[in-house]
Amino acid sequence: MMEQQSALTRVPGFRAVGVTCGLKTSGQPDLALIWAEHPCTAAAVFTTNAFKAAPVLYDRALLERTSTLRAVVINAGNANAVTGDQGLRDAEQMARWAESACGLPPDSAFVMSTGVIGHQMPMDNVEQGIRAAGKALFTDAGAQGEQAVQAIMTTDLVPKESFRQVDIDGQTISIGAMAKGSGMIHPHMGTMLAVIVTDAAFAADALKIALQQTVSRTFNRVTVDGDTSTNDTVVILASGTAGNISIGKGSPRFDAFVTAVTEVCTDLAKAIARDGEGATKLVEITVTGAATDIEAEQAAKTVATSPLVKTALFGNDPNWGRILAAIGRGGVQINLAGVLLKLGDFQLVASGEPLPFDAAAVSRWLAERAEVRVGVDLGVGQAQATVWTCDFSYKYVEINAEYHT
Amino acid sequence: MMEQQSALTRVPGFRAVGVTCGLKTSGQPDLALIWAEHPCTAAAVFTTNAFKAAPVLYDRALLERTSTLRAVVINAGNANAVTGDQGLRDAEQMARWAESACGLPPDSAFVMSTGVIGHQMPMDNVEQGIRAAGKALFTDAGAQGEQAVQAIMTTDLVPKESFRQVDIDGQTISIGAMAKGSGMIHPHMGTMLAVIVTDAAFAADALKIALQQTVSRTFNRVTVDGDTSTNDTVVILASGTAGNISIGKGSPRFDAFVTAVTEVCTDLAKAIARDGEGATKLVEITVTGAATDIEAEQAAKTVATSPLVKTALFGNDPNWGRILAAIGRGGVQINLAGVLLKLGDFQLVASGEPLPFDAAAVSRWLAERAEVRVGVDLGVGQAQATVWTCDFSYKYVEINAEYHT
């Protein structure tokens, strides 16, 4: 039975539902409500886009007033972004309705939205959806939570969830998370939307740092199209019911938790890249031998956002020249005579010069892969970073040329 | 008769030819040779890509030895990039052959290459091509120069040339230029290849500054795919035969020349964007109201490289939300309550909030346009910048997925 539950509801003390309230034209579930049995220490990271959506502005202010949450309400179909003062009032109203539906006091609920930009929220639908979700929460559906992850999908083809357990102080800590995202993916602080819940006990400041460390190496290292959304948000709720000693900064238990939650978020980050709009391949780009971590990430992201590299991979073309050209424009320190480049296990460049290889064989190998690893060593230092992206296909153009506002 | 000449050979004292020597599999002309009757003051700007092609390294060293040139040899079909020491020797050999073919001493010829990366130059073909070009230079073909611009094209669908005359000190100064470029276009110092010739007399230091000023506002403001090439080079040759007083820095004649050569290079920059791989529309993005010129350019380039904006324009979708989302991630100062956005003459956003508009009518208008202007005012300061790009179509993916190394 456990296997059929959602990743969120596998964490003791959390319930989640998804309902349909007419925000998606497809008639699919479009509103999710997550509820915690106990008050949770919470932390979040948000988009750095200057045009922050109304729920992002609401949540940021909320977490300045409190670091304890009991619920998260999320809608798809409308981003509530570039919607002015009315949008802000609507985000706040969604929080009030969610709190009321769960029998909670004000400032207990976090709000997230995703969908089209620049349209006012159809608040009648939202109100009806939140009421229905509140009722469903305390049924079997709320215990299973399968519809919640469906409700946050937009152009996503597959739901994205991950679950891990880790032993801390002899207690089993559970971590469950879900995310959505397929286009406008180049997060800088969070990727579109993700919710992480855990039963670990946590000091608020330590939870914030744990989340920041995790996001910087997972969601902030995935890109589909280089476009950062107005709504990117990742939130973590820690209920403390696992019975562990509260996790503070700089302890072995902090490191153990960060390792586990990083695994969870890496699963989701890779799932987002694999489900990138129009993607046929997950592409994992690892840059080693960089002068600094920042340069390693910058070089890997330059490759990951190169349309020429991404179309070559779609065409199963082992075009290492485009990969090096991208590395070369990335503004990082390179030892030209020490550069190595690998595609999977094929070494294509060594000591900065091309090696002979069977292009047809590598092309056939590429054609058979759903996941491709690209490795570049800059020959300078010891720093490294891995970034995930996808290839760039006709379908990406179709999705984004034919999706009208 | 003048109208049939190439832009380069309309400048008195310059000859140009293109020949076929088997570097392009298409059998089209693939090697160009340009010759100046008189020694020319020369300046050039080059790619900032760390992987600079061999001819870029050769030319950069050449212009440290001399600022006087008499010839330019250019091949398409092979970029001579990431080709190691052999590539450097080949670039130098091309210069020697070109000088010999034109009866010039060493260090008179500039070398440019474009095409695939990572393959050694087929030097037998190149030698034969340069010899044939040398012979053709002093025939009618050399005087007309029509084949030269054909010879530097790769995925370009149309040749790109521009010609202007400007009166300086009562003398008519002619400026002719040609360029190539369609993919891997996001220049930072030059765009792929451009050659500008003029009969103006120029001080060497002033010519360098004039070229830098011009390139920063023309070729450095065009992008097709965000990918900066390994071979970007722009060179200018000034023969001084027009009889004007030698143009020095900071004079009215310097400004007059820069204005004229900026017009010429703007023509070519727009032609490159219009002929971007798979493009159906030229897109001109003007950001006004920025805090600084650099921020205006940065914001405009962020829009110009957004795959979501570019696919929306291909789909004739007036998706201003994607444009604002790109502006918002651009890292520039924005007065959110003062933002304006226009698509052509349609005002879609004012005071940071969406205006009602007839989306179907704007979409029909977009569908009829070969050129689209996007205007965004950031509401902060007085600075502005214009950047040129193109839309992003199925054809772009086809060209780059099916073009194999």
Interface residues (C-beta under 8 A of the other chain):
Chain A: T48 N49 A50 F51 A81 V82 T83 G84 V116 I117 G118 G183 M184 H186 H188 D225 G226 D227 T228 S229 T230 T305 S306 P307 L308 T311 A312 F314 G315 D317 P318 N319 W320 G321 R322 L324 A325 A326 I327 G328 R329 G330 V332 I334 L336 V349 G352 E353 P354 A359 S363 F392 S393 Y394 Y396 V397 E398 I399 N400 A401 E402 Y403 H404 T405
Chain B: T48 N49 A50 F51 A79 A81 V82 G84 V116 I117 G118 G183 M184 H186 H188 D225 G226 D227 T228 S229 T230 T305 S306 P307 L308 T311 A312 F314 G315 D317 P318 N319 W320 G321 R322 L324 A325 A326 I327 G328 R329 G330 V332 I334 L336 V349 G352 E353 P354 A359 S363 F392 S393 Y394 Y396 V397 E398 I399 N400 A401 E402 Y403 H404 T405
